[in-house]
């Protein structure tokens, strides 16, 4: 039996800006209410996946900056 693909598998293909914008929409939907419990849980899971994707983008950017600084500092003047 094959594993069921994650509903949020597409999140990893989003840019930081796309993930952040969608996360904002998810939060707004959750805050306004009116969704069923099942819908709210799905939105929450999507929001968690989007937040993780944003954090991964930020972590990657931080590593690139640290590497660039380290390279600059190790280069003799």
C-alpha positions in Angstrom: 0.0 0.0 0.0 1.5 3.4 -1.0 1.7 6.2 1.4 -0.8 8.9 1.0 0.9 12.1 -0.3 0.8 15.0 2.1 -2.0 17.5 1.5 0.6 20.2 2.1 3.4 18.8 -0.1 3.1 21.7 -2.5 4.2 24.1 0.2 7.9 23.3 -0.4 7.5 24.6 -3.9 6.4 28.1 -2.8 8.6 31.1 -2.6 9.0 32.8 0.8 6.7 35.6 -0.4 4.0 33.1 -1.6 4.1 31.1 1.6 4.0 34.2 3.8 1.0 35.7 1.8 -0.9 32.4 2.0 -0.1 32.1 5.7 -1.6 35.6 6.3 -4.8 34.4 4.5 -5.0 31.3 6.6 -4.6 33.3 9.8 -7.3 35.7 8.7 -9.7 32.8 7.9 -9.1 31.2 11.3 -9.5 34.5 13.1 -12.9 35.3 11.4 -14.3 31.9 12.4 -17.3 30.3 10.7 -15.4 27.3 9.5 -16.3 23.8 10.7 -14.0 22.0 13.1 -12.7 19.9 10.2 -12.0 22.9 8.0 -10.4 24.7 10.9 -8.1 21.8 11.5 -7.1 21.7 7.9 -6.4 25.4 7.9 -4.3 25.0 11.0 -2.3 22.2 9.5 -1.8 24.3 6.3 -0.7 27.2 8.4 1.8 25.1 10.3 3.3 23.8 7.0 3.4 27.4 5.6 5.1 28.7 8.8 7.7 25.9 8.6 8.4 26.7 5.0 8.8 30.4 5.9 11.2 29.5 8.7 13.2 27.3 6.4 13.6 30.1 3.9 14.7 32.5 6.7 17.1 29.9 8.0 18.6 29.5 4.6 19.0 33.2 4.1 20.7 33.5 7.5 23.2 30.8 6.6 24.0 32.5 3.3 24.6 35.8 5.1 26.8 34.1 7.7 28.8 32.4 5.0 29.2 35.7 3.1 30.4 37.5 6.2 32.8 34.7 7.1 34.2 34.7 3.6 34.7 38.5 3.7 36.3 38.4 7.1 38.8 35.7 6.1 39.8 37.5 2.9 43.0 39.5 3.5 42.9 43.2 2.7 
